[in-house]
Amino acid sequence: MTITAYGTGAYRAAKPNEFVSTRAQFDDLQRQLDTKQRSTSYGDLGIDRRVSLDLNAKISTLDSWLSGIDLSAVNLKLQTTSVENFAKLTSETRNDTRSNSYVPSASGRSSPQVLAEEKFKQSLDLLNIAVNGRYLFSGKTSDTQPAAGFDEIINGDGAGKAGLKQLIDERRQADLGSGLGRLTAGGAGTTATIAEEATVHPYGFKIAGISGSSAALATTFNPGPPADVSVNVASQPAAGDTVRLKLNLPDGTQEEIVLTARATGTTGSDTDSFEIGADPNATAANLRNSINAALGKEAKTTLSAASSQVAAQDFFAGSLNNPPKRVPGPPFDTATAPPTNAGAAATTVIWYRGDDGSDPARSTSTVQIDQGQIVGTGARANEEAFRVGLAQFAIMAVENFPAGDANSQARYEAMTSRVSEKLGFGGSTQKPAEIITELGSAQTALASAKERHQGTKDYLTTTLSGIENVSTEEVATQILSLQTQLQASYQVTSILSKLSLTNFL
């Protein structure tokens, strides 16, 4: 049979297990005091473990959103700053191109042109900005530098691919033709005629209309295409009578040539007036000379400036998926086929190398900031506002106006007036301010979500702390209580361990 211990024997048998249990409890309290955690596993939390798991999952999700928001906020700030600086550069150049700002120089380039070249380079740097190896204006291809370098864009790559300067020259040849903007001026007797080339093409001047201020200068207009006009000197005009010829230019602008009759024996410029001759035949001959002179001047000035605009527009519209259009040739001065990008990828510099998909630029990079809220933070260097600005900087940089050329000032004014108009971003043209507004809206959405999530996280963290964490004061009190109990137990055990029959007796 089993004899059950009692008295001191029973105490000695029970104490070792109690000591171990109490010691384990003491060690756990020490851990709680050090880590501030109630337990080392969810299982030890008892019925609170499900609440703890749920709150930790929610906090983890919030941390993920907050991390994405912080990273995107940095990118958006840098993007916005870049666009703001770009807008400032375009505004400064527009101010530099005010009327009557031409000053001849030995280099053939004015101060605004030199400044425009530097602004062009700065703009390329702004659009090539990268953070942690991610290019912010390259759309979905964030690992690809979006814009080529200045020298490559302007002069080509040196290995057979043409740059903007060559494309402008080719287009100008096609627009000017033999010097009259692809028009033919002629006539005989009392008649002066102007006609477009027989083959319809997009180059040079297009006749939009003609009128005379008196019955002495009878005009006719055939709109075509190809269009032609004529002026019949039916009788001697009076000094001050005018012939007005309207011409459409390739960039969508329109110019009007006004030729004014001047009295016999007076002097004047053939580009804006004609002398009344001895009879209608002589007057018509003078008119024909003036028409040739006026068309030649307009071709070298306004048409030349318009031609640069078209070439630059086509060049900066180019991308890897859509190479820039070029005039078929050589020869270029007699070209009739419209500009094409067939084969251009192998012969032309592609200035923009980033993503060129059909989706909106902002959608090329997104960040989820809430359960059902996704914000677009992407941008492309070939957005319309950037293309327009870069084209104007480039035109200013490449054009040359020799001091000895009589047409330099007129051509410079024609160029700067177009540059100024384009940098106004009028009409439906995308404006830098629109990009800034869109990026700013994204920043606002991110900031609002961050504030909301941070508040929620703070509340959940406080709640979770009440479940998982312990009060250091409470734990310290429990430790002191256990120490007292252990000390008492050790003392009793020590006394009992010394108890023997001899000592008892």
C-alpha positions in Angstrom: 0.0 0.0 0.0 1.1 3.7 -0.5 2.0 5.7 2.6 1.0 9.3 2.2 3.5 11.7 3.6 2.4 14.2 6.2 3.9 16.8 8.4 7.3 18.0 7.4 7.7 15.1 5.0 4.7 16.3 3.0 6.0 19.9 3.0 9.4 18.8 1.7 7.7 16.7 -1.0 5.5 19.6 -2.2 8.0 22.5 -2.0 10.3 21.7 -5.0 7.4 21.8 -7.5 6.1 25.0 -5.9 9.6 26.6 -6.1 9.9 25.7 -9.8 6.4 27.1 -10.6 7.1 30.3 -8.6 10.5 30.7 -10.2 9.0 30.3 -13.7 6.3 32.9 -12.8 9.1 35.2 -11.5 11.1 34.8 -14.8 8.0 35.6 -16.9 7.3 38.7 -14.9 11.0 39.8 -15.4 10.5 39.3 -19.2 7.3 41.4 -19.1 9.1 44.1 -17.3 11.9 44.2 -19.9 9.7 43.8 -23.1 6.5 45.5 -21.9 4.8 42.5 -23.6 2.1 40.5 -21.9 3.2 37.2 -23.7 5.5 35.8 -26.3 2.8 34.2 -28.4 -0.8 34.9 -29.4 -1.9 31.7 -27.7 -0.9 33.1 -24.3 -3.3 36.0 -24.7 -6.3 33.8 -24.3 -9.6 35.1 -25.6 -7.8 38.4 -26.6 -5.7 36.7 -29.2 -8.3 37.2 -32.0 -8.6 40.9 -31.3 -4.8 41.2 -31.3 -4.5 39.4 -34.6 -7.1 41.6 -36.2 -5.7 44.9 -34.9 -2.1 43.9 -36.0 -3.4 43.1 -39.5 -5.1 46.5 -39.7 -2.0 48.3 -38.5 0.2 46.4 -41.0 -2.1 47.5 -43.8 -2.0 51.1 -42.6 1.8 50.9 -42.4 1.9 49.7 -46.0 -0.3 52.6 -47.2 1.7 55.1 -45.2 5.0 53.8 -46.6 3.7 54.2 -50.2 2.3 57.7 -49.4 5.6 58.9 -48.0 7.6 57.6 -51.0 5.1 59.1 -53.5 4.9 62.4 -51.7 8.6 62.8 -52.2 8.3 62.0 -55.9 5.4 64.4 -56.3 7.2 67.2 -54.6 10.2 66.8 -56.9 7.9 66.6 -60.0 5.9 69.6 -59.0 9.1 71.6 -58.4 10.5 70.6 -61.8 7.3 71.7 -63.6 7.2 75.0 -61.6 10.8 75.7 -62.7 10.0 74.8 -66.3 7.0 77.2 -66.2 9.3 79.9 -64.9 11.8 79.3 -67.7 9.1 79.6 -70.4 7.7 82.7 -68.8 11.2 84.3 -68.7 11.8 83.4 -72.4 8.5 84.9 -73.4 9.4 88.1 -71.7 12.7 88.1 -73.5 11.0 87.9 -76.9 9.2 91.2 -76.6 8.8 93.3 -79.7 11.6 95.3 -81.2 14.2 93.4 -79.1 16.5 92.6 -82.1 20.1 93.7 -81.6 22.6 92.7 -84.3 25.6 90.7 -83.1 28.8 89.3 -84.6 27.7 85.7 -83.6 24.3 86.1 -85.3 22.6 85.3 -82.0 20.9 87.7 -79.6 21.1 87.5 -75.8 17.6 86.0 -75.5 18.8 83.2 -77.8 21.8 82.5 -75.7 19.6 82.4 -72.6 17.1 80.2 -74.4 19.8 77.6 -75.1 20.7 77.5 -71.4 17.0 77.2 -70.5 16.7 74.3 -72.9 19.5 72.5 -71.2 18.0 73.2 -67.8 14.6 71.9 -68.9 16.2 68.7 -70.1 17.8 68.3 -66.7 14.5 68.9 -65.0 12.8 66.3 -67.1 15.6 63.7 -66.5 15.3 64.0 -62.7 15.6 60.6 -60.9 15.1 59.4 -57.3 16.7 56.1 -56.2 17.2 55.1 -59.8 13.6 56.0 -60.8 13.1 58.6 -63.5 10.1 60.6 -62.6 9.1 61.8 -66.1 9.5 58.5 -68.0 6.0 57.1 -67.5 5.9 53.4 -66.9 9.6 52.9 -68.0 10.9 54.5 -64.8 14.3 52.9 -65.3 14.9 54.7 -68.7 16.2 58.2 -68.9 13.4 60.0 -70.8 15.2 62.8 -72.7 18.3 62.7 -74.8 21.1 65.2 -74.3 21.2 68.8 -75.8 23.9 68.2 -78.3 22.3 65.0 -79.6 18.9 66.6 -80.0 20.3 69.6 -81.8 23.1 68.2 -83.9 22.4 64.5 -84.2 24.2 61.5 -82.7 27.2 61.8 -85.1 26.5 58.3 -86.3 24.0 59.0 -89.1 21.0 60.1 -87.1 19.9 63.7 -87.8 19.1 66.2 -85.1 16.6 69.1 -85.1 18.9 71.5 -86.9 19.0 69.3 -90.0 15.2 68.7 -89.9 14.6 72.5 -89.8 16.9 73.0 -92.8 15.2 70.3 -94.8 11.7 71.7 -94.1 12.8 75.2 -94.9 14.2 74.1 -98.2 10.8 72.4 -99.0 8.8 75.5 -97.9 11.0 78.2 -99.7 11.5 76.2 -102.9 13.2 78.5 -105.4 12.7 81.5 -103.1 9.1 82.5 -103.5 7.5 80.0 -101.1 6.6 77.5 -103.8 4.6 80.1 -105.7 5.0 81.3 -109.2 4.6 85.0 -110.0 4.1 86.1 -113.6 1.7 87.8 -116.0 2.0 90.0 -119.0 0.6 93.3 -120.3 -1.7 94.8 -117.7 -1.9 91.6 -115.6 0.0 90.3 -112.7 -0.5 86.6 -111.6 0.4 84.4 -108.7 -0.2 80.7 -108.7 0.5 77.7 -106.5 2.4 74.7 -108.0 0.3 72.4 -110.1 0.9 69.4 -107.8 -0.9 69.9 -104.5 1.4 69.6 -101.5 1.7 70.9 -97.9 4.8 73.1 -98.4 5.2 76.8 -98.8 2.6 79.6 -99.1 -1.0 78.8 -99.8 -3.0 81.6 -101.4 -6.0 82.7 -99.2 -7.3 85.7 -101.1 -6.6 89.0 -102.8 -8.2 92.4 -103.1 -7.7 95.8 -104.6 -8.7 99.0 -103.1 -10.0 100.6 -106.3 -11.5 99.6 -109.6 -8.2 100.4 -111.2 -6.7 97.3 -109.6 -9.2 94.6 -110.5 -8.5 91.2 -108.8 -9.7 87.7 -109.3 -9.2 84.7 -107.0 -9.5 81.0 -107.8 -9.4 79.0 -104.5 -8.3 75.8 -106.2 -6.5 73.7 -105.1 -4.2 74.7 -106.6 -5.2 78.3 -106.0 -4.2 81.3 -108.1 -4.9 85.0 -108.2 -4.5 87.8 -110.7 -4.5 91.6 -110.7 -5.5 93.6 -113.8 -4.4 97.2 -113.9 -7.6 98.3 -115.7 -6.5 102.0 -115.4 -3.9 104.0 -113.7 -4.3 103.7 -109.9 -4.1 106.7 -107.6 -1.2 107.0 -105.2 -2.2 105.2 -102.1 -4.3 102.5 -103.8 -3.4 99.1 -102.5 -3.3 95.4 -103.4 -3.7 93.1 -100.5 -2.6 89.5 -100.9 -3.4 87.0 -98.1 -1.2 84.0 -97.6 -1.6 80.9 -95.3 1.6 79.6 -93.8 2.4 76.0 -92.8 2.2 76.7 -89.1 -1.4 77.8 -89.3 -0.7 81.5 -89.3 -1.6 84.0 -92.0 0.3 86.9 -93.5 -1.0 89.7 -95.6 1.2 91.4 -98.2 0.1 95.0 -98.8 1.5 96.7 -101.9 0.8 100.4 -102.1 0.8 102.5 -105.3 3.2 105.4 -105.2 3.5 108.4 -107.4 5.7 108.4 -110.5 9.3 109.4 -109.7 9.0 108.7 -106.0 11.2 106.2 -104.2 10.2 103.4 -102.0 10.8 99.7 -101.2 9.6 97.3 -103.8 8.7 94.9 -101.0 5.7 97.1 -99.9 5.0 99.4 -102.8 5.0 99.8 -106.6 5.5 102.9 -108.7 2.7 104.2 -111.0 4.2 103.9 -114.5 3.6 105.9 -117.6 0.6 103.7 -118.5 -1.2 100.6 -117.2 1.3 98.3 -118.8 4.2 99.9 -117.1 2.3 100.1 -113.8 1.5 96.3 -114.1 5.2 95.6 -114.8 6.2 97.5 -111.6 3.5 95.6 -109.7 4.9 92.3 -110.9 8.4 93.3 -109.7 7.0 94.3 -106.3 5.1 91.0 -106.0 8.3 89.1 -106.6 10.2 91.2 -104.1 7.5 91.0 -101.5 7.1 87.2 -101.9 10.8 86.8 -101.7 11.0 88.8 -98.5 8.1 87.0 -96.9 9.6 83.7 -97.8 12.9 84.5 -96.1 11.2 86.0 -93.0 7.7 84.9 -92.0 7.7 81.7 -94.0 11.1 80.7 -92.7 10.0 81.3 -89.1 6.8 79.3 -89.8 8.8 76.5 -91.3 11.0 76.2 -88.2 7.9 75.9 -86.1 6.5 73.0 -88.1 9.9 71.2 -88.2 10.3 71.6 -84.4 6.7 70.5 -83.8 7.2 67.3 -85.8 10.6 66.6 -84.2 9.3 66.9 -80.6 6.2 64.9 -81.4 8.5 62.0 -82.1 8.9 59.0 -79.7 10.2 55.5 -79.9 6.7 54.3 -81.1 6.2 57.2 -83.4 9.4 58.6 -85.0 9.3 62.3 -86.1 8.1 63.1 -89.6 10.6 64.3 -92.2 10.4 65.8 -95.6 11.1 63.1 -98.3 14.3 63.9 -100.1 16.8 64.9 -101.2 16.0 67.0 -103.1 13.9 68.9 -100.6 13.2 72.2 -102.5 11.0 70.3 -105.0 9.4 67.8 -102.6 5.7 67.2 -103.1 5.1 64.2 -100.9 4.0 65.1 -97.4 6.3 64.6 -94.4 6.5 61.0 -93.3 8.1 59.0 -90.5 8.7 55.9 -92.7 12.3 54.8 -92.0 12.8 57.8 -89.7 13.7 55.6 -86.7 17.0 54.6 -88.3 17.9 58.1 -89.6 16.6 60.5 -86.9 17.3 61.2 -83.3 14.4 60.2 -81.0 14.6 62.8 -78.3 12.0 61.1 -76.0 12.9 57.5 -75.0 10.3 56.9 -72.2 7.0 55.2 -72.1 4.6 56.4 -74.9 1.4 54.4 -74.2 -2.1 55.7 -74.8 -3.0 55.9 -71.1 -3.0 59.3 -69.4 0.4 60.4 -68.1 -0.8 60.5 -64.5 -1.9 56.9 -64.7 1.6 55.6 -65.6 2.4 55.5 -61.9 -0.1 54.9 -59.1 -0.2 54.4 -55.4 -3.0 52.9 -53.3 -3.7 55.1 -50.4 -6.8 53.5 -49.0 -9.0 50.4 -49.5 -10.7 51.9 -52.6 -8.6 54.9 -53.4 -5.8 54.9 -56.0 -4.0 58.1 -56.9 -2.1 58.7 -60.1 1.4 60.2 -59.6 3.0 59.5 -63.0 4.4 62.0 -65.6 5.9 62.0 -69.1 8.5 64.3 -70.5 6.7 64.4 -73.8 3.5 65.8 -72.5 2.2 68.6 -74.7 3.2 71.5 -72.4 6.8 70.2 -72.3 6.9 69.6 -76.1 5.8 73.1 -76.8 8.2 74.7 -74.4 11.2 72.6 -75.6 10.4 73.3 -79.2 10.5 77.1 -78.6 13.7 76.9 -76.6 15.3 74.8 -79.4 14.2 77.1 -82.2 15.7 80.1 -80.4 18.9 78.1 -79.8 19.5 77.0 -83.4 18.4 80.0 -85.5 21.1 82.5 -86.7 20.6 86.1 -87.8 23.8 87.5 -89.4 24.3 91.2 -88.9 24.9 91.8 -92.6 21.6 90.2 -93.7 19.0 92.8 -94.6 16.2 90.3 -93.6 17.7 89.3 -90.3 15.6 91.7 -88.2 12.3 90.9 -89.9 13.1 87.2 -89.6 14.0 87.5 -86.0 10.8 89.4 -85.2 8.8 86.7 -87.1 10.5 84.0 -85.0 10.1 85.8 -81.6 6.5 86.7 -82.2 5.7 83.0 -82.8 7.8 81.9 -79.9 6.1 84.3 -77.6 2.6 83.2 -78.8 3.5 79.5 -78.4 4.9 80.1 -74.9 1.6 81.7 -73.9 0.1 78.2 -74.1 -3.2 79.6 -75.4 -6.3 77.9 -76.6 -6.6 74.2 -75.9 -2.8 73.7 -75.6 -1.9 72.0 -72.3 -0.4 74.4 -69.9 2.3 73.8 -67.3 -0.1 75.1 -64.7 -2.5 72.2 -65.6 0.2 69.6 -64.8 1.1 71.5 -61.6 -2.6 71.4 -60.6 -2.9 67.7 -61.2 0.2 66.9 -59.3 -0.9 69.2 -56.5 -4.3 67.5 -56.4 -2.5 64.2 -55.9 -0.4 65.7 -53.1 -3.5 66.9 -51.4 -5.1 63.4 -51.6 -1.9 61.8 -50.2 -1.7 64.3 -47.3 -5.3 63.8 -46.4 -5.0 60.0 -46.5 -1.8 60.2 -44.4 -3.5 62.3 -41.7 -6.5 60.0 -41.7 -4.4 56.8 -41.5 -2.1 58.2 -38.9 -5.0 59.0 -36.6 -6.5 55.5 -37.1 -3.2 53.9 -36.5 -2.6 55.8 -33.3 -6.1 54.7 -32.0 -5.5 51.1 -33.0 -2.0 51.1 -31.5 -3.4 52.4 -28.2 -6.1 49.7 -28.2 -3.6 47.0 -29.0 -1.3 48.2 -26.3 -4.0 47.6 -23.8 -4.3 44.0 -24.9 -0.6 43.1 -25.5 1.3 45.4 -23.2 1.5 45.4 -19.4 1.8 48.0 -16.8 5.3 48.2 -15.5 4.0 49.3 -12.1 1.7 46.3 -11.8 4.4 43.9 -12.9 6.9 45.4 -10.5 4.4 45.0 -7.7 3.8 41.3 -8.6 7.6 40.8 -8.7 8.0 42.2 -5.2 5.2 40.0 -4.0 6.7 36.9 -5.5 10.1 37.8 -4.0 8.6 38.1 -0.6 6.8 34.7 -1.0 10.0 33.1 -2.3 12.1 34.5 0.5 9.6 33.2 3.1 9.5 29.8 1.5 13.2 29.6 1.3 13.5 30.5 5.0 10.9 27.9 6.1 12.5 25.3 3.9 15.9 26.2 5.4 14.6 25.8 8.9 12.8 22.5 8.2 15.9 21.2 6.4 17.8 21.5 9.7 15.1 19.8 11.7 16.1 16.3 13.0 15.0 14.0 15.8 18.0 15.0 17.9 17.3 18.7 17.4 13.6 18.1 18.1 14.4 16.3 21.3 
